[in-house]
C-alpha cells in the first residue's frame, strides 16, 4: 500500500515564523492563529482577526490568501501541508468566534 504517513509532524517553528511574518507583511491584522490539522491528511488553517479584511471584498481576501500561500510555501518548504485555508473573522481580540461567522478562502499550496 502507498500513502502518506499518519505520523504527525511538529510544525511549531514554522507556525511561529508564519505568524510573525503575517503580522509584518499584512496591514490591519490584529490577531493570527495558525494550526496544522492532521485529521484527514495535513491541512494548514490560518485565522486572521481583522475587521477591515473581514469587511473587505472577496477580491481583497483572495489577494491576502495568495500572499499567505506564497509565504507558507517559503516557510514550510518540504513540510508544507497538502491543503489549507484562511478564515477571516471580525473578532480581533479573542479566539472565540460564533460558528459560521468566518469568511474562508483556500490557500494555494500545491
Backbone torsions as a table, in degrees:
resi	resn	phi	psi	omega
1	UNK	NA	144.7	175.0
2	UNK	-116.5	159.8	179.4
3	UNK	161.1	-176.8	-178.8
4	UNK	-91.1	154.9	179.7
5	UNK	-68.3	138.0	178.7
6	UNK	-91.6	2.8	176.9
7	UNK	-73.8	122.9	177.8
8	UNK	-66.8	143.4	177.5
9	UNK	-104.0	152.8	177.6
10	UNK	-85.9	121.2	-178.4
11	UNK	-115.0	16.5	-172.9
12	UNK	-56.5	-47.7	-178.1
13	UNK	-63.2	-42.3	-179.9
14	UNK	-67.2	-40.5	179.1
15	UNK	-62.5	-45.9	179.2
16	UNK	-61.6	-43.1	-179.6
17	UNK	-67.1	-41.1	178.7
18	UNK	-63.6	-43.3	179.2
19	UNK	-59.8	-47.8	178.5
20	UNK	-60.2	-41.2	-179.0
21	UNK	-66.6	-41.8	179.0
22	UNK	-59.8	-44.5	177.8
23	UNK	-60.2	-33.5	-178.2
24	UNK	-77.5	-37.6	-170.0
25	UNK	-102.1	-14.4	-178.6
26	UNK	-116.7	112.7	-178.3
27	UNK	-68.0	154.7	173.4
28	UNK	73.0	11.7	176.5
29	UNK	-84.9	123.5	-179.8
30	UNK	-100.3	-26.8	-176.7
31	UNK	-147.4	138.8	175.4
32	UNK	-134.5	130.4	169.4
33	UNK	-130.0	141.3	-174.5
34	UNK	-134.9	137.8	174.3
35	UNK	-144.0	155.2	171.5
36	UNK	-114.1	112.7	-177.9
37	UNK	-89.4	131.3	-178.0
38	UNK	-111.2	17.8	-175.7
39	UNK	-63.7	-49.5	-177.6
40	UNK	-132.7	66.4	-171.2
41	UNK	84.8	170.6	-176.3
42	UNK	-85.5	133.9	178.7
43	UNK	-135.5	127.1	176.3
44	UNK	-87.2	124.5	-179.7
45	UNK	-121.3	117.7	-179.4
46	UNK	-113.8	127.1	175.3
47	UNK	-111.9	125.0	-178.9
48	UNK	-110.2	120.1	175.2
49	UNK	-95.9	103.8	-178.8
50	UNK	-158.3	113.9	177.6
51	UNK	-60.2	-38.3	-178.1
52	UNK	-64.0	-47.0	179.9
53	UNK	-71.9	-35.6	177.4
54	UNK	-60.2	-41.0	-178.0
55	UNK	-88.0	-4.9	178.7
56	UNK	-70.9	167.0	178.3
57	UNK	-74.9	166.8	-176.3
58	UNK	-60.6	-34.6	179.9
59	UNK	-59.7	-44.7	179.9
60	UNK	-65.0	-43.1	178.8
61	UNK	-64.0	-36.7	176.8
62	UNK	-65.9	-37.8	177.3
63	UNK	-61.4	-44.1	179.2
64	UNK	-65.1	-42.3	178.2
65	UNK	-62.1	-38.4	177.9
66	UNK	-65.1	-40.9	178.1
67	UNK	-65.3	-43.6	177.7
68	UNK	-64.3	-36.6	176.6
69	UNK	-59.3	-47.6	-178.5
70	UNK	-63.3	-44.0	179.6
71	UNK	-65.6	-40.7	179.7
72	UNK	-61.4	-43.0	179.1
73	UNK	-59.5	-43.0	-179.1
74	UNK	-67.8	-40.2	-175.5
75	UNK	-78.8	-45.4	-175.3
76	UNK	-79.9	-27.7	177.0
77	UNK	48.9	-121.2	-176.4
78	UNK	-68.3	-18.3	-179.6
79	UNK	-93.9	13.2	-177.3
80	UNK	-62.7	125.6	175.3
81	UNK	-60.9	159.3	-177.4
82	UNK	-69.9	-31.5	-175.8
83	UNK	-145.0	169.7	178.9
84	UNK	-170.0	169.3	178.0
85	UNK	-154.2	157.6	175.8
86	UNK	-116.4	127.7	173.2
87	UNK	-101.3	124.8	174.3
88	UNK	-100.4	125.5	179.4
89	UNK	-126.0	151.0	179.6
90	UNK	-79.6	-25.2	-178.3
91	UNK	-71.2	119.5	-174.7
92	UNK	-102.5	-11.0	-170.4
93	UNK	-121.6	0.3	-179.8
94	UNK	-144.6	156.1	178.0
95	UNK	-83.0	-8.1	-178.0
96	UNK	-86.8	123.8	178.9
97	UNK	-129.6	146.5	175.9
98	UNK	-65.1	136.4	178.2
99	UNK	-55.1	133.2	179.8
100	UNK	79.6	6.5	-177.6
101	UNK	-86.7	1.7	-178.0
102	UNK	-98.8	158.5	171.3
103	UNK	-113.5	127.8	-169.6
104	UNK	-114.8	138.3	172.4
105	UNK	-126.8	145.7	178.6
106	UNK	-79.6	147.0	171.5
107	UNK	-91.3	139.4	178.9
108	UNK	-97.6	87.2	-172.8
109	UNK	-95.7	-30.1	-177.4
110	UNK	-118.7	NA	NA
